[in-house]
C-alpha cells in the first residue's frame, strides 16, 4: 500500500498595516483647542495694575495711589508741600479720607476751596522731622513731639496692646514705608489750634470720665480749665 503525503503550507501572515502620520486621527498641536500663549486671557505682568510688592516710593507717590488718602493727596498739592514732604527723614500722621470728612471736608472740591496757607499749617502739624516707627514709641506714657509747625506739638500714646493715639486720633495703620519716611494713617484730622483741658477731654474717648467730671463740676471749673 502506497501512502501519498502532501505537505500543507500555512499561509504567511500579512504584515500589519501601519497608519501613516498623514492619515492619523490624532489631533495635531496645530489643530489643538488649547489656547496659545498669545491668545491667553491672563494679564501679563506688564499689563497688571497691581504695584510690585515691596516697592518703596516717595511719599507723594504713595498717597496719590492710595484710595483712602486721596483727599490728603489733594491737600498736599493745594498747600504746595509736595517737594518738602518728599525730602524725607520725616514721620507723617496721614489723615484718611474718613478723617477729612469727619472734619467737614467732604471731597476734593472742598479741599481746593480752603486757603493754601491755612491748609499748609494744618498739614505741617501732622509731620515730625524725624523717622519714628511704632517700636520707637514708648508704651503707656504720653510722649510729645515737636511738629513742623512752629511751637506746636502732638501727643502720642501707645497702650500695652499696641493701640496708638495721636491727640484725639487713632492710628489705624502704622509703619507704612515711603522713601525716607514713615507713614501712620490716622482717623481724625489733627488741629493745631490750642485746646483747653475741657475741650481735649471731651474729644478724647480715653478721657471720658474726666470729661464727665468736668461737666458735673459746673461752669466755674470749666471756665478755669
Buried (B, 14 or more C-beta within 10 A) or exposed (E): EEEEEEEEEEEEEEEEEEEEEEEEEEEEEEEEEEEEEEEEEEEEEEEEEEEEEEEEBBBBBBBBEBEBBBBBBBBBBBBEBBEBBBEEEBBBBBBBBBBBBBBEBEBBEBBEEBEBEEBBBBBBBBBBEEBBEEEEBEEEEEBEBEBBBEEBBBBBBBEEEEEBBBBBBBBBBBEBBBBBBBBBBBBBBBBBEEBEBBBBBBBBEEBEEBBEEBBEEEEEBBEEB
